[in-house]
């Protein structure tokens, strides 16, 4: 059994929804920060969608989003909510219940 298979089989799949308000600089920072974190920490095991609350206000209402940017972790349960531009990586990792450990591939350089 390969180590990569074991890691992916035992690691949960994440379902994330990032709610933004238009393409403001704050929204763009949140998107860039989250994509970087997902690429480094959740590669191959994340379903990420960005939702503009101006274009899809019904989704913001459905998920009770009242501020933007807001990140929802829908899976694994329980649902978690982070508000802000996601620039504090340690806070984002803690909010997603991800270990604050070396990035994937950091030892391969």
Buried (B, 14 or more C-beta within 10 A) or exposed (E): EEEEEEEEEEEEEBBBBBBBBEEEEBBBBBBEBBBEBBEBBBEEEBEBEBBBBEEEEEBBEEBEBEEBBBBBBBEEEEEBBBBBBBEEBEEBBBBBEBEEEEEBEEEEE
